[in-house]
Amino acid sequence: MGGRAGFGNGALASHRGVSVWKVGGKFALLKEVWQKGGNFQAFTEAVMSTQQVIDESVGATQQSEAERIFERLGPFFDEERMRIARLLASKPDSELFGQTEYELRDRVHHLGAKSLEAAADERQKKGGYEGASLVCPHCQQDARFVNRRPKRATTLLGSIRFRRPYDHCARCGRGLFPWDQTLGVDGRGFTPAAQELVRPSNKWRCPMGAAAWRNSSA
């Protein structure tokens, strides 16, 4: 029976008492910075320290994947860089800050969402699914890989769309998307960071959280 490789837990790095997960870390770190009184210098230093840990821990396999993602994102980043440049160039001095900061944030979020989308898609190109099977959690029989099917997910940075494996159990007739569970995507299509943001306890603390919470509750 063919096996499936999942994602490991992100290694934890710390800097001056502010912790950050290598996977999904900036949101967790920023939240902790808020709780510690908003020391954004510590936030910046911690992010830089964590990035160095990530760079040093990338092996040959991860480097190959990184290069594929880099090539895939190249044309999109070039186009988006020009959009950002035009946005900034179009603003008079009195409007360079303020509302422009929000517009620029949206463009950067869009870049981040595209990066997540590319990474999720590239993971599926490793192969190893054809002819593989996994144990059906409902009847404990083999569920066979059928194909890859599209998934739309809501991330902290915006909506993304990618393809993931679909398995079918002939015994009980159920369809399975095991990678959704591996990624931590819930039934609403929210990633772990988005789930944190839309928790009812957080909805008034962050405007984005309030809006997403209202949409998910509608």
LINGI-V43010 format. One record per residue. N is the residue number from 1. BURIAL is I if it has 9 or more other C-alpha atoms within 8 Angstrom, else O. Layout:
# LINGI-V43010
n=N burial=BURIAL
n=N burial=BURIAL
This chain:
# LINGI-V43010
n=1 burial=O
n=2 burial=I
n=3 burial=O
n=4 burial=O
n=5 burial=O
n=6 burial=O
n=7 burial=O
n=8 burial=O
n=9 burial=O
n=10 burial=O
n=11 burial=O
n=12 burial=O
n=13 burial=I
n=14 burial=I
n=15 burial=I
n=16 burial=O
n=17 burial=O
n=18 burial=I
n=19 burial=I
n=20 burial=I
n=21 burial=I
n=22 burial=I
n=23 burial=O
n=24 burial=O
n=25 burial=I
n=26 burial=I
n=27 burial=O
n=28 burial=I
n=29 burial=I
n=30 burial=I
n=31 burial=O
n=32 burial=I
n=33 burial=I
n=34 burial=I
n=35 burial=O
n=36 burial=O
n=37 burial=O
n=38 burial=O
n=39 burial=I
n=40 burial=O
n=41 burial=O
n=42 burial=I
n=43 burial=I
n=44 burial=O
n=45 burial=I
n=46 burial=I
n=47 burial=I
n=48 burial=O
n=49 burial=I
n=50 burial=I
n=51 burial=O
n=52 burial=O
n=53 burial=I
n=54 burial=I
n=55 burial=O
n=56 burial=O
n=57 burial=O
n=58 burial=I
n=59 burial=O
n=60 burial=O
n=61 burial=O
n=62 burial=O
n=63 burial=I
n=64 burial=O
n=65 burial=I
n=66 burial=O
n=67 burial=O
n=68 burial=I
n=69 burial=I
n=70 burial=O
n=71 burial=O
n=72 burial=I
n=73 burial=I
n=74 burial=O
n=75 burial=O
n=76 burial=O
n=77 burial=I
n=78 burial=O
n=79 burial=O
n=80 burial=I
n=81 burial=O
n=82 burial=O
n=83 burial=O
n=84 burial=I
n=85 burial=O
n=86 burial=O
n=87 burial=O
n=88 burial=I
n=89 burial=O
n=90 burial=O
n=91 burial=I
n=92 burial=O
n=93 burial=O
n=94 burial=O
n=95 burial=I
n=96 burial=I
n=97 burial=O
n=98 burial=O
n=99 burial=O
n=100 burial=I
n=101 burial=I
n=102 burial=O
n=103 burial=O
n=104 burial=I
n=105 burial=O
n=106 burial=O
n=107 burial=I
n=108 burial=O
n=109 burial=I
n=110 burial=I
n=111 burial=I
n=112 burial=I
n=113 burial=I
n=114 burial=I
n=115 burial=I
n=116 burial=I
n=117 burial=I
n=118 burial=I
n=119 burial=I
n=120 burial=I
n=121 burial=I
n=122 burial=I
n=123 burial=O
n=124 burial=I
n=125 burial=O
n=126 burial=O
n=127 burial=O
n=128 burial=O
n=129 burial=I
n=130 burial=O
n=131 burial=O
n=132 burial=I
n=133 burial=I
n=134 burial=I
n=135 burial=O
n=136 burial=I
n=137 burial=O
n=138 burial=O
n=139 burial=O
n=140 burial=O
n=141 burial=O
n=142 burial=I
n=143 burial=I
n=144 burial=I
n=145 burial=I
n=146 burial=I
n=147 burial=O
n=148 burial=O
n=149 burial=O
n=150 burial=O
n=151 burial=O
n=152 burial=I
n=153 burial=I
n=154 burial=I
n=155 burial=I
n=156 burial=O
n=157 burial=I
n=158 burial=I
n=159 burial=I
n=160 burial=I
n=161 burial=I
n=162 burial=I
n=163 burial=I
n=164 burial=I
n=165 burial=I
n=166 burial=I
n=167 burial=I
n=168 burial=I
n=169 burial=I
n=170 burial=O
n=171 burial=O
n=172 burial=O
n=173 burial=O
n=174 burial=O
n=175 burial=O
n=176 burial=I
n=177 burial=I
n=178 burial=I
n=179 burial=O
n=180 burial=I
n=181 burial=I
n=182 burial=I
n=183 burial=O
n=184 burial=O
n=185 burial=I
n=186 burial=I
n=187 burial=O
n=188 burial=O
n=189 burial=I
n=190 burial=I
n=191 burial=I
n=192 burial=I
n=193 burial=I
n=194 burial=I
n=195 burial=I
n=196 burial=O
n=197 burial=I
n=198 burial=I
n=199 burial=I
n=200 burial=O
n=201 burial=O
n=202 burial=I
n=203 burial=I
n=204 burial=O
n=205 burial=O
n=206 burial=I
n=207 burial=O
n=208 burial=O
n=209 burial=I
n=210 burial=I
n=211 burial=I
n=212 burial=I
n=213 burial=I
n=214 burial=O
n=215 burial=O
n=216 burial=O
n=217 burial=O
n=218 burial=O
